[in-house]
Amino acid sequence: MGSQLGDIIAELGDASSETRDLERAIAQPYWRSELAVEAGEFESQWSYHRGKLEEGLGEVKEHVDAIVEAVDQLDCGASGAFEEASSAFAIQLEPKK
């Protein structure tokens, strides 16, 4: 999950260059620049919000990574304790000779 969030964050970061490509691709149809200007204005407004979204997703990713690490540690600790308890229980059940 953390790597997927990382991919999304990277994609958001790359989006501004793609928008600039869109502006260049629009150019000036019929010698009019209004559409390219509107695309530029949209990018300017969206850039701020995209930055906030990237920031928020970065924080979510940090929390997800911390949760995954904590669960992994808990799982390893529980597994070791279970094996230790199982071994001790098995030794007690062995018949005495």
N, C-alpha and C positions, 0 to 999 in steps of 0.2 A: 504494500500500500504506500509506503514511504517513497519508493522509487517512482510509482505512478504519479504521486503528487509532485515529485521533482520534475518529471516529464511535463506536467501541466504548467508548472512555474516557468520552465524553460521555453515552452511554447508561447506563453504570454509575453515573455521577454523578447522573443523573436517577432512578435506580431507587428511591432512598430515598423520594422524594415519592410515587411510585406505590405503595409499600408502605403509606404512611400513608393513601392513598386506599383501599387494600384494607381496612385496619383499620376505617375509617369505614364502608365498604360492608358489612362483616360485622356491624357494630353488635352487637346483643344478640338473636340469634335465640332465641325462646321464653324471653325475659327472662333469658338466661344469657350471661355474658360470657367464658366460658372460651376460646372460639375466638378472639375478638378479643385476649385476653391472650396466647394462644399465638402469634398472628401478630405481636404486638408484641415478644415475646421472640425470635422468629425474626429479626425485623428487627434487633434489637439485636446479636445474635450475627453475623448476616450482614454488618452494616454494617462491622464491623472487617475482616473478610476481603475485602469488596468494596473497601475503602480500600487494602489491601495489593495486591489485584489491579490496581486503577487505577494505583498507584505502579509496579508491575512493568511494566505495559503502557506507561506513560509512558516508562520507560527503554528498552524495546524500540523504541518509536516514535522516540526520539532516535537510536538506533543505525541503524535503517532509514533515517531521513532522511539521516544522515551517509553511509551507504553509497551511497544514490541520488545524493547530491551528488558524491561521489568518482567514481562511475562516469560521471556526466555530464561532469565535468572531464576524466577520462581519455579519454572518447569524443571530446570537442571537440579535445583535444590530439592524439590519434591521427589524427583526420580532417585536421587542419591539416598535420601532418607528412606524411601520405600524399599530400595534394594537392601539397605542396611538392616531395616526392620525385618524384611523377609528372611534374610540370612540368619539373624538371631532367632527368629521363630522356628526356622527349619532345624537349627542346631538343638533347640529345646525339645523338638519332637522326635529326634533320633532315639531309637531304643538303646537303653544302657546295656552294656555287655558285661 
